[in-house]
């Protein structure tokens, strides 16, 4: 007996025609979940959610060539995971870093196609950290590649950078008592341009986008305007982290994807004890002043983002964002239990889901699978919450097997960059 009939037979009471229709629609959705459970599809395909309807004849196929500039501390890891899962479902090749670069494309050096592992070329997608270089990316990626990135409000982003990289960025290490307030009171007392990881302490967004993070729009307004033009020439969409769900609605419309293609679990989030609950207004002003180039970029693209929302129909975008949030909650409950919660790494039993810890002073949270799970649905849930390092390593192994690459020592790049930040040794529970 079909799942729909089984569902309908469970109701034996007399119903109005309207209630019967609603029951049939609900049972159809249950059938969809049963037959597509391995892909965790949560939307009935017979009822498209785009509003207003996309007026395209014939309808566009899903776009599969995407380069995502993963900026730092902007929810980029969550976007990366969405792209990784889409690529896996559609058997697409993802550009991944050469082993000498670890899980980033030899950041903070300017991106080069030589930093890409040969088993992952030519790629359809790219989503790992890099410093933007237009010519090198165009040399690597297909001609029809859609470029997207994401920005975050600079004060909130700087607080996150200061916390996350406090043990690695020399400018941050010099500050007494690891005080963000002390740093922003006199940043020039601690900051040294050009030293290792200095870009994390000054205009990080501008640096990631390939700009000169030492320029100040107060001294040279033309430089900011020029950098904005360069970004607008390349990137079809600049998402805004504070409006993440609305950004995903615009992304899925740009790429002709379904809403279920952009379902997500929040990744790489700090514990409440590792971040400021609120940033005082004076501190936020100081952070924006010190990172004036980033502030100028954010203010411009935040404004263009909302103009784009208006063109798409604000009520439509808000409705899809609400449907996305509701479906996301159903998905999280399905995967991680009736009350899904982010957990400290020490409480996560599934090794593949233990997030990378930048230091003992910062706790990065993650999800864990309920015990006893198995099968394709469990695998899909595992990928949904898999941290960046584990997922990158998994995809590299998979693409090597697909390409018939034998396991052998990797060649070492000439002039390798300083080693990226590594995870600290894990501390077992009870110690």
KERO-681110 format. One record per residue (C-alpha): x, y, z negated. Coordinates in steps of 0.02 Angstrom, whole numbers, padded with zeros to 5 digits, always signed. Example, Ala and Ser with C-alpha at 12.3 -4.5 7.8 and 13.67 -1.06 7.14 Angstrom:
! KERO-681110
+00615-00225-00390
+00684-00053-00357
END
This chain:
! KERO-681110
+00000+00000+00000
+00066+00173+00044
+00118+00292-00096
-00021+00412-00044
-00156+00278-00063
-00083+00223-00229
-00091+00402-00290
-00268+00428-00229
-00332+00267-00308
-00276+00331-00478
-00420+00456-00474
-00592+00376-00487
-00694+00526-00542
-00811+00622-00427
-00726+00774-00352
-00773+00920-00245
-00705+00927-00069
-00583+01063-00122
-00515+00957-00265
-00499+00806-00151
-00400+00911-00026
-00285+00971-00165
-00260+00792-00223
-00215+00735-00047
-00088+00876-00031
-00013+00832-00200
-00003+00648-00155
+00077+00691+00011
+00213+00781-00085
+00239+00629-00197
+00256+00522-00041
+00386+00642+00027
+00487+00631-00134
+00481+00440-00129
+00536+00427+00052
+00667+00565+00043
+00723+00543-00137
+00902+00508-00087
+00914+00683-00015
+00817+00764-00157
+00697+00850-00038
+00570+00948-00140
+00463+01035-00010
+00326+00961+00100
+00392+00991+00275
+00216+01010+00347
+00198+01175+00254
+00343+01290+00302
+00381+01423+00173
+00448+01562+00284
+00342+01719+00279
+00315+01802+00394
+00339+01654+00513
+00501+01659+00611
+00446+01709+00786
+00568+01605+00885
+00527+01497+01035
+00589+01365+01032
+00629+01363+00845
+00814+01380+00805
+00911+01226+00753
+00999+01237+00585
+01161+01333+00604
+01310+01227+00554
+01462+01340+00578
+01484+01443+00419
+01633+01529+00337
+01600+01583+00159
+01725+01703+00082
+01725+01642-00097
+01762+01794-00202
+01815+01777-00384
+01691+01771-00529
+01539+01807-00421
+01441+01641-00428
+01542+01587-00276
+01568+01409-00343
+01379+01382-00341
+01368+01442-00160
+01516+01332-00115
+01426+01180-00188
+01271+01218-00082
+01380+01222+00074
+01477+01065+00027
+01315+00967+00003
+01240+01031+00165
+01399+00982+00258
+01394+00807+00184
+01211+00780+00229
+01245+00831+00409
+01415+00745+00427
+01505+00910+00456
+01691+00939+00431
+01739+01058+00290
+01905+01149+00298
+02001+01106+00139
+02168+01169+00072
+02335+01087+00103
+02395+00996-00055
+02532+01126-00081
+02392+01252-00106
+02291+01141-00224
+02106+01187-00216
+02132+01363-00146
+02201+01415+00023
+02368+01469-00052
+02287+01619-00135
+02344+01756-00166
+02437+01750+00000
+02346+01808+00156
+02251+01663+00232
+02337+01563+00368
+02267+01419+00469
+02426+01326+00419
+02356+01315+00242
+02216+01199+00302
+02239+01011+00281
+02258+00931+00454
+02127+00798+00412
+01998+00938+00396
+02027+01021+00565
+01938+01077+00669
+01808+01123+00539
+01626+01173+00543
+01628+01252+00370
+01748+01338+00252
+01708+01386+00072
+01864+01383-00038
+01954+01533-00113
+02063+01632+00008
+02120+01809+00045
+02028+01863+00201
+02123+01874+00364
+02007+01895+00512
+02126+01842+00650
+02179+01682+00561
+02000+01632+00521
+01943+01664+00699
+02087+01556+00759
+02026+01414+00648
+01837+01423+00652
+01715+01394+00798
+01667+01548+00901
+01487+01545+00837
+01537+01546+00653
+01427+01648+00537
+01529+01739+00403
+01452+01770+00232
+01517+01826+00062
+01453+01879-00109
+01486+02028-00223
+01451+02058-00407
+01425+02215-00509
+01604+02270-00547
+01590+02296-00736
+01514+02123-00763
+01639+02047-00642
+01787+02129-00729
+01730+02067-00900
+01725+01892-00826
+01897+01910-00745
+01973+01975-00907
+01904+01827-01004
+01939+01691-00875
+02117+01743-00826
+02171+01814-00993
+02308+01685-01016
+02376+01699-00839
+02369+01880-00783
+02518+01973-00861
+02420+02136-00871
+02290+02050-00979
+02416+01957-01085
+02498+02120-01138
+02339+02185-01220
+02337+02170-01411
+02204+02050-01476
+02144+02015-01298
+02037+02171-01310
+01946+02222-01152
+01907+02390-01233
+02093+02421-01266
+02139+02379-01086
+02008+02494-01011
+02056+02635-01129
+02229+02643-01046
+02243+02517-00903
+02404+02594-00834
+02491+02548-00997
+02469+02363-00958
+02451+02350-00769
+02601+02327-00653
+02560+02330-00467
+02631+02186-00368
+02667+02067-00511
+02600+01889-00516
+02409+01883-00520
+02399+02073-00531
+02251+02070-00411
+02142+01998-00549
+02167+02158-00649
+02124+02289-00517
+01995+02295-00375
+01987+02107-00352
+01842+02114-00228
+01939+02231-00115
+02091+02117-00123
+01991+01960-00083
+01915+02050+00068
+02090+02084+00134
+02098+02265+00076
+02230+02363-00018
+02174+02354-00199
+02290+02496-00249
+02195+02627-00147
+02075+02741-00237
+01919+02812-00154
+01940+02966-00263
+02103+03004-00173
+02058+02933-00003
+01872+02916+00033
+01909+02873+00214
+01994+02711+00160
+01837+02646+00073
+01730+02693+00224
+01851+02601+00339
+01851+02446+00230
+01661+02445+00228
+01659+02455+00419
+01779+02308+00431
+01669+02202+00317
+01513+02249+00413
+01594+02202+00579
+01629+02025+00521
+01503+01972+00389
+01325+01936+00440
+01268+01934+00259
+01341+02005+00099
+01249+01923-00046
+01229+02002-00217
+01260+01893-00370
+01135+01986-00480
+00999+01938-00354
+01059+01763-00321
+00894+01681-00273
+00845+01824-00158
+01018+01809-00079
+00989+01624-00047
+00823+01662+00036
+00912+01782+00155
+01050+01654+00183
+00930+01514+00227
+00836+01629+00348
+00999+01684+00429
+01053+01503+00456
+00877+01435+00496
+00891+01316+00348
+00751+01252+00237
+00732+01313+00059
+00778+01141-00005
+00947+01162+00081
+00989+01300-00043
+00931+01219-00206
+01069+01226-00335
+01132+01199-00511
+01228+01341-00592
+01413+01298-00593
+01571+01366-00676
+01472+01462-00808
+01554+01517-00969
+01482+01473-01139
+01397+01614-01233
+01543+01616-01355
+01663+01653-01212
+01578+01808-01143
+01505+01974-01199
+01317+01963-01218
+01302+02142-01158
+01431+02265-01094
+01419+02434-01183
+01381+02576-01064
+01544+02667-01099
+01643+02508-01065
+01547+02478-00902
+01586+02656-00844
+01771+02630-00883
+01774+02465-00789
+01692+02544-00636
+01811+02692-00643
+01965+02579-00651
+01894+02470-00511
+01827+02616-00409
+01859+02532-00242
+01759+02379-00295
+01622+02493-00361
+01611+02582-00195
+01598+02417-00101
+01466+02350-00219
+01359+02507-00215
+01359+02511-00025
+01318+02327+00001
+01192+02323-00139
+01098+02461-00046
+01112+02372+00122
+01054+02210+00040
+00890+02289-00014
+00864+02367+00157
+00882+02193+00227
+00756+02125+00102
+00635+02262+00155
+00653+02214+00338
+00617+02032+00296
+00467+02084+00191
+00501+02110+00006
+00344+02018-00049
+00393+01872+00062
+00570+01863-00006
+00510+01875-00185
+00384+01737-00155
+00514+01621-00080
+00635+01663-00222
+00500+01617-00348
+00464+01453-00258
+00650+01419-00255
+00665+01446-00443
+00515+01334-00478
+00582+01195-00367
+00754+01214-00444
+00683+01184-00618
+00595+01027-00556
+00756+00968-00478
+00859+00998-00636
+00732+00903-00741
+00733+00761-00616
+00922+00750-00620
+00970+00796-00797
+00820+00758-00907
+00663+00845-00966
+00762+00984-01050
+00917+01008-00941
+01051+01108-01031
+01227+01161-00991
+01352+01071-01104
+01532+01100-01158
+01656+00994-01061
+01695+00889-01216
+01512+00833-01222
+01503+00779-01039
+01527+00591-01025
+01530+00583-00834
+01710+00618-00788
+01667+00683-00614
+01561+00820-00695
+01686+00883-00823
+01724+01064-00773
+01898+01137-00762
+01948+01235-00918
+02059+01387-00882
+02117+01400-01063
+02075+01347-01239
+01996+01518-01267
+01865+01498-01130
+01734+01361-01125
+01664+01319-00953
+01498+01227-00961
+01424+01092-00850
+01286+00963-00835
+01289+00778-00874
+01188+00636-00800
+01070+00538-00912
+01138+00364-00953
+01092+00215-00846
+01066+00307-00681
+01114+00225-00518
+01074+00231-00333
+01064+00367-00201
+00964+00488-00307
+01095+00480-00446
+01231+00513-00317
+01137+00665-00253
+01120+00730-00432
+01305+00700-00461
+01350+00807-00310
+01228+00942-00366
+01329+00973-00525
+01503+00921-00467
+01636+01053-00506
+01742+01128-00369
+01903+01032-00397
+01820+00860-00403
+01708+00895-00253
+01853+00963-00149
+01957+00809-00189
+01811+00694-00148
+01778+00779+00020
+01961+00772+00066
+01969+00584+00032
+01808+00557+00130
+01866+00659+00280
+02034+00571+00281
+01945+00403+00291
+01830+00466+00428
+01979+00527+00528
+02081+00370+00498
+02219+00464+00407
+02332+00346+00311
+02375+00384+00131
+02553+00453+00131
+02652+00591+00048
+02597+00760+00114
+02726+00876+00194
+02773+01027+00090
+02738+01198+00163
+02883+01317+00188
+02887+01455+00058
+02742+01386-00048
+02652+01512-00159
+02658+01512-00348
+02560+01363-00410
+02377+01404-00441
+02310+01396-00617
+02296+01218-00678
+02176+01144-00803
+02244+01121-00978
+02254+00946-01050
+02084+00893-01116
+02061+00882-01305
+01964+00727-01353
+01815+00741-01467
+01855+00733-01651
+02027+00815-01636
END
